[in-house]
């Protein structure tokens, strides 16, 4: 009798499906609770005041950075409570993130670009690549994802 791979292939497909569903559950949880800390003090008050102002300035411009400095306590709180921010991990930054964190981070960056009149995800990625000292391979993976998602 010759070997028939169908049974083993179906078993493999089933296992991969389980793992993908586990990743999907993690992403769904992140989608459900993303930035929930912005809805409570001390973040809500700062975002109530500054979000409309930030939408009228260019991301990473001097004016933008000045506004963020004025929001620093709320931003620090936010970053310490949300692991999709590299700052959550202290000095380790992006290097300590996992693929779930990175996926949420990229989705967050894309959504943030949509708040600005001149928002651009590729431009934001280039700025943040320098800001977070991202290795070229990670930048390439994120660019590929942006392209794949047609963002």
C-alpha positions as CSV (number, residue, x, y, z in Angstrom):
1,X,0.0,0.0,0.0
2,X,1.3,3.5,-0.9
3,X,1.2,6.4,1.5
4,X,-1.7,8.8,1.1
5,X,-0.9,12.2,2.4
6,X,-4.5,13.4,2.6
7,X,-5.0,12.5,6.3
8,X,-1.8,14.1,7.4
9,X,-2.4,17.2,5.3
10,X,-5.9,17.6,6.7
11,X,-4.5,17.3,10.2
12,X,-1.9,20.0,9.4
13,X,-4.6,22.2,7.9
14,X,-6.7,21.8,11.1
15,X,-3.7,22.7,13.3
16,X,-2.9,25.8,11.2
17,X,-6.6,26.8,11.4
18,X,-6.5,26.5,15.2
19,X,-3.4,28.7,15.4
20,X,-4.8,31.3,12.9
21,X,-8.0,31.4,14.9
22,X,-6.0,32.0,18.1
23,X,-4.3,35.0,16.4
24,X,-7.6,36.2,15.1
25,X,-9.1,36.1,18.6
26,X,-6.2,38.2,19.9
27,X,-6.7,40.8,17.2
28,X,-10.4,40.9,17.8
29,X,-9.8,41.5,21.5
30,X,-7.4,44.3,20.5
31,X,-10.0,45.8,18.2
32,X,-12.6,45.7,20.9
33,X,-10.5,47.4,23.6
34,X,-8.1,49.6,21.5
35,X,-7.4,52.9,23.2
36,X,-10.1,52.4,25.9
37,X,-7.9,54.3,28.3
38,X,-8.5,57.5,26.3
39,X,-12.1,57.4,27.5
40,X,-11.1,57.8,31.2
41,X,-9.2,60.3,33.2
42,X,-6.4,61.5,33.0
43,X,-6.4,60.9,29.2
44,X,-10.0,61.9,28.2
45,X,-9.6,65.5,29.3
46,X,-6.4,66.0,27.4
47,X,-7.7,64.3,24.3
48,X,-11.0,66.4,24.5
49,X,-8.9,69.5,24.4
50,X,-6.1,68.6,22.0
51,X,-7.5,66.2,19.4
52,X,-9.3,68.9,17.4
53,X,-6.2,71.1,17.5
54,X,-3.9,68.2,16.4
55,X,-6.0,67.5,13.4
56,X,-5.1,70.8,11.9
57,X,-1.3,70.4,12.0
58,X,1.1,68.2,10.1
59,X,2.2,65.0,11.9
60,X,5.7,65.4,13.5
61,X,5.9,69.1,12.7
62,X,7.4,71.4,15.3
63,X,3.8,72.7,16.0
64,X,2.6,69.1,16.4
65,X,5.5,68.2,18.8
66,X,4.8,71.4,20.9
67,X,1.2,70.3,21.3
68,X,2.3,66.8,22.4
69,X,4.6,68.3,25.0
70,X,1.6,70.1,26.5
71,X,-0.3,66.7,26.6
72,X,2.7,64.8,28.0
73,X,1.1,63.5,31.2
74,X,-1.9,62.1,29.3
75,X,0.3,60.7,26.6
76,X,2.7,59.1,29.1
77,X,-0.2,57.5,30.8
78,X,-1.7,56.3,27.5
79,X,1.6,54.7,26.4
80,X,2.2,53.0,29.7
81,X,-1.2,51.3,29.5
82,X,-1.3,50.3,25.8
83,X,1.2,47.8,24.5
84,X,0.7,48.8,20.9
85,X,2.9,51.7,21.6
86,X,6.7,51.0,21.5
87,X,7.1,53.3,24.6
88,X,5.1,50.8,26.6
89,X,8.3,48.6,26.5
90,X,10.6,51.3,27.8
91,X,14.1,51.3,26.3
92,X,13.4,47.9,24.5
93,X,10.7,49.6,22.4
94,X,9.7,47.8,19.2
95,X,12.2,45.0,19.7
96,X,10.1,43.7,22.6
97,X,6.8,43.9,20.7
98,X,5.1,40.8,19.2
99,X,3.3,40.5,15.8
100,X,0.0,41.2,17.5
101,X,1.3,44.4,19.0
102,X,2.9,45.4,15.6
103,X,-0.4,44.8,13.8
104,X,-2.4,46.9,16.2
105,X,0.3,49.6,16.0
106,X,0.2,49.7,12.2
107,X,-3.6,49.9,12.2
108,X,-3.4,52.7,14.8
109,X,-0.9,54.6,12.7
110,X,-3.1,54.3,9.6
111,X,-6.2,55.5,11.6
112,X,-4.2,58.4,13.0
113,X,-3.2,59.5,9.5
114,X,-6.8,59.8,8.7
115,X,-7.3,62.5,11.4
116,X,-4.9,64.9,9.7
117,X,-5.7,66.8,6.6
118,X,-2.3,65.9,5.1
119,X,-2.0,62.4,6.7
120,X,0.0,59.8,4.8
121,X,0.7,56.3,6.2
122,X,3.9,55.9,4.2
123,X,5.2,59.3,5.4
124,X,4.3,58.4,9.0
125,X,6.0,55.1,8.7
126,X,9.2,56.7,7.5
127,X,9.1,59.2,10.4
128,X,8.5,56.5,12.9
129,X,11.1,54.2,11.4
130,X,13.7,56.8,12.3
131,X,12.0,57.7,15.6
132,X,12.0,54.0,16.8
133,X,15.2,53.0,15.1
134,X,13.4,50.2,13.1
135,X,15.5,47.7,11.2
136,X,15.0,47.9,7.4
137,X,13.4,44.5,7.3
138,X,10.7,45.6,9.7
139,X,10.1,48.7,7.7
140,X,9.8,46.6,4.5
141,X,7.3,44.2,6.2
142,X,5.2,47.2,7.3
143,X,5.4,48.8,3.8
144,X,4.4,45.5,2.3
145,X,1.4,45.2,4.6
146,X,0.3,48.7,3.8
147,X,0.5,47.9,0.1
148,X,-1.2,44.5,0.6
149,X,-4.0,46.2,2.5
150,X,-4.3,48.9,-0.2
151,X,-3.9,51.7,2.4
